[in-house]
Amino acid sequence: MLVTDVVMPMISGPELAKRLVVFHPEMKVLYMSGYPDETIVQHGVLKRGMNYIQKPFTLEGLARKVRVVLDKDPKPAT
């Protein structure tokens, strides 16, 4: 599983996932950002329905979200 920020200095989270899924097609991805999920979708950074958690989050919230993502049926990461 990859847990990555959506916006990073050198490469975006979606681009990182796209590059890594070639080597690990079963990999699941959880994106995080300080921006609301609707804002990120509206600007085309993430597609609707992608695994997402908004910052700030608690360790408990992150653990719950990771469990949900891991329990989902296998789907492409990007």
GROMACS elastic network, one bead per residue, 0.5 to 0.9 nm:
[ bonds ]
;  ai    aj funct       b0    kb
    1    26     6  0.87043   500
    1    27     6  0.53384   500
    1    29     6  0.56790   500
    1    30     6  0.76405   500
    1    66     6  0.87284   500
    1    69     6  0.89026   500
    1    70     6  0.79069   500
    2    17     6  0.74870   500
    2    20     6  0.89848   500
    2    27     6  0.70515   500
    2    28     6  0.62929   500
    2    30     6  0.62495   500
    2    31     6  0.82550   500
    2    77     6  0.89993   500
    3    13     6  0.87469   500
    3    28     6  0.86675   500
    3    29     6  0.58931   500
    3    31     6  0.59432   500
    3    32     6  0.75151   500
    3    66     6  0.87183   500
    4     7     6  0.87287   500
    4     8     6  0.89133   500
    4    12     6  0.88104   500
    4    13     6  0.56159   500
    4    14     6  0.85505   500
    4    16     6  0.84275   500
    4    17     6  0.84555   500
    4    29     6  0.76154   500
    4    30     6  0.64569   500
    4    31     6  0.51466   500
    4    32     6  0.61777   500
    4    33     6  0.87520   500
    5     8     6  0.65622   500
    5    12     6  0.76426   500
    5    13     6  0.55681   500
    5    14     6  0.88487   500
    5    30     6  0.84984   500
    5    31     6  0.55365   500
    5    33     6  0.56848   500
    5    34     6  0.89695   500
    6    12     6  0.57472   500
    6    14     6  0.66518   500
    6    31     6  0.58307   500
    6    32     6  0.58566   500
    6    33     6  0.57545   500
    6    40     6  0.86854   500
    6    45     6  0.76690   500
    6    46     6  0.81378   500
    7    10     6  0.89398   500
    7    11     6  0.75247   500
    7    12     6  0.50709   500
    7    13     6  0.61988   500
    7    14     6  0.87502   500
    7    32     6  0.87421   500
    7    33     6  0.73009   500
    7    45     6  0.88271   500
    8    11     6  0.57328   500
    8    12     6  0.53867   500
    8    13     6  0.70007   500
    9    12     6  0.75548   500
   11    14     6  0.83982   500
   11    15     6  0.64379   500
   11    16     6  0.65094   500
   12    15     6  0.52088   500
   12    16     6  0.61953   500
   12    17     6  0.86640   500
   12    45     6  0.88605   500
   13    16     6  0.50458   500
   13    17     6  0.61711   500
   13    18     6  0.85727   500
   13    31     6  0.69966   500
   13    32     6  0.87503   500
   14    17     6  0.50883   500
   14    18     6  0.61119   500
   14    19     6  0.87022   500
   14    31     6  0.81516   500
   14    45     6  0.77066   500
   14    46     6  0.73461   500
   14    77     6  0.87579   500
   14    78     6  0.67022   500
   15    19     6  0.62771   500
   15    20     6  0.86815   500
   15    78     6  0.85977   500
   16    19     6  0.52366   500
   16    20     6  0.62279   500
   16    21     6  0.86099   500
   17    20     6  0.51202   500
   17    21     6  0.58864   500
   17    22     6  0.87832   500
   17    27     6  0.87211   500
   17    28     6  0.89408   500
   17    29     6  0.71277   500
   17    77     6  0.66137   500
   17    78     6  0.64905   500
   18    21     6  0.54831   500
   18    22     6  0.70307   500
   18    77     6  0.73909   500
   18    78     6  0.59449   500
   19    22     6  0.59177   500
   19    23     6  0.77997   500
   20    23     6  0.55139   500
   20    24     6  0.62457   500
   20    25     6  0.80620   500
   20    27     6  0.82545   500
   21    26     6  0.73601   500
   21    27     6  0.62576   500
   21    28     6  0.86377   500
   21    76     6  0.78689   500
   21    77     6  0.66303   500
   21    78     6  0.79109   500
   22    25     6  0.58422   500
   23    27     6  0.89460   500
   24    27     6  0.54272   500
   25    28     6  0.85028   500
   25    75     6  0.89516   500
   25    76     6  0.69342   500
   25    77     6  0.76821   500
   26    74     6  0.68731   500
   26    75     6  0.75930   500
   26    76     6  0.71665   500
   26    77     6  0.78450   500
   27    74     6  0.84719   500
   27    75     6  0.86106   500
   27    76     6  0.75770   500
   27    77     6  0.62865   500
   28    51     6  0.87174   500
   28    69     6  0.71734   500
   28    70     6  0.71569   500
   28    74     6  0.76487   500
   28    75     6  0.75460   500
   28    76     6  0.72894   500
   28    77     6  0.52748   500
   28    78     6  0.88992   500
   29    50     6  0.83072   500
   29    51     6  0.66365   500
   29    52     6  0.86552   500
   29    69     6  0.77764   500
   29    76     6  0.88520   500
   29    77     6  0.54976   500
   29    78     6  0.79553   500
   30    50     6  0.78348   500
   30    52     6  0.55695   500
   30    53     6  0.72985   500
   30    65     6  0.82991   500
   30    66     6  0.73692   500
   30    69     6  0.72515   500
   30    77     6  0.87321   500
   31    46     6  0.88266   500
   31    50     6  0.78870   500
   31    51     6  0.60679   500
   31    53     6  0.63536   500
   31    54     6  0.85058   500
   32    35     6  0.86164   500
   32    51     6  0.85950   500
   32    52     6  0.55914   500
   32    54     6  0.55692   500
   32    55     6  0.65575   500
   33    36     6  0.75182   500
   33    37     6  0.80910   500
   33    40     6  0.86437   500
   33    52     6  0.79937   500
   33    53     6  0.69424   500
   33    54     6  0.52809   500
   33    55     6  0.55271   500
   33    56     6  0.83047   500
   34    37     6  0.88574   500
   34    53     6  0.88150   500
   34    54     6  0.56151   500
   34    56     6  0.67482   500
   35    38     6  0.83221   500
   35    39     6  0.65086   500
   35    40     6  0.66800   500
   35    54     6  0.67948   500
   35    55     6  0.76272   500
   36    39     6  0.54033   500
   36    40     6  0.66190   500
   36    41     6  0.89163   500
   36    53     6  0.89893   500
   36    54     6  0.64169   500
   36    55     6  0.86943   500
   37    40     6  0.51728   500
   37    41     6  0.62247   500
   37    42     6  0.85856   500
   37    46     6  0.83630   500
   37    48     6  0.85831   500
   37    52     6  0.72031   500
   37    53     6  0.79865   500
   37    54     6  0.70837   500
   38    41     6  0.50742   500
   38    42     6  0.59619   500
   38    43     6  0.85649   500
   38    48     6  0.83230   500
   39    42     6  0.51057   500
   39    43     6  0.62344   500
   39    44     6  0.86689   500
   39    45     6  0.87963   500
   40    43     6  0.53270   500
   40    44     6  0.63665   500
   40    45     6  0.53460   500
   40    46     6  0.59198   500
   40    47     6  0.83395   500
   41    44     6  0.50743   500
   41    45     6  0.58976   500
   41    46     6  0.50607   500
   41    47     6  0.56562   500
   41    48     6  0.60506   500
   42    45     6  0.77287   500
   42    46     6  0.83543   500
   42    47     6  0.87492   500
   43    46     6  0.79596   500
   44    47     6  0.66953   500
   46    49     6  0.85577   500
   46    50     6  0.68202   500
   46    78     6  0.88960   500
   47    50     6  0.59185   500
   47    78     6  0.86637   500
   48    51     6  0.88825   500
   49    52     6  0.82749   500
   50    77     6  0.82709   500
   50    78     6  0.79378   500
   51    65     6  0.85480   500
   51    69     6  0.68680   500
   51    77     6  0.89498   500
   52    65     6  0.83730   500
   53    56     6  0.86985   500
   53    57     6  0.76332   500
   53    61     6  0.86747   500
   53    62     6  0.75953   500
   53    65     6  0.73227   500
   54    57     6  0.66741   500
   55    58     6  0.87027   500
   57    60     6  0.81101   500
   57    61     6  0.59745   500
   57    62     6  0.65104   500
   58    62     6  0.61714   500
   58    63     6  0.85023   500
   59    62     6  0.50501   500
   59    63     6  0.60487   500
   59    64     6  0.85835   500
   60    63     6  0.50501   500
   60    64     6  0.61806   500
   60    65     6  0.86260   500
   61    64     6  0.51557   500
   61    65     6  0.62020   500
   61    66     6  0.86038   500
   62    65     6  0.51071   500
   62    66     6  0.60641   500
   62    67     6  0.85604   500
   63    66     6  0.51354   500
   63    67     6  0.62165   500
   63    68     6  0.87310   500
   64    67     6  0.51475   500
   64    68     6  0.63303   500
   64    69     6  0.87856   500
   65    68     6  0.50418   500
   65    69     6  0.62269   500
   65    70     6  0.85924   500
   66    69     6  0.51294   500
   66    70     6  0.60878   500
   66    71     6  0.85231   500
   67    70     6  0.51349   500
   67    71     6  0.60661   500
   67    72     6  0.87090   500
   68    71     6  0.51801   500
   68    72     6  0.63499   500
   69    72     6  0.53268   500
   69    73     6  0.86371   500
   70    73     6  0.81656   500
   70    74     6  0.86092   500
   71    74     6  0.86340   500
   72    75     6  0.81453   500
   74    77     6  0.88726   500
   75    78     6  0.86886   500
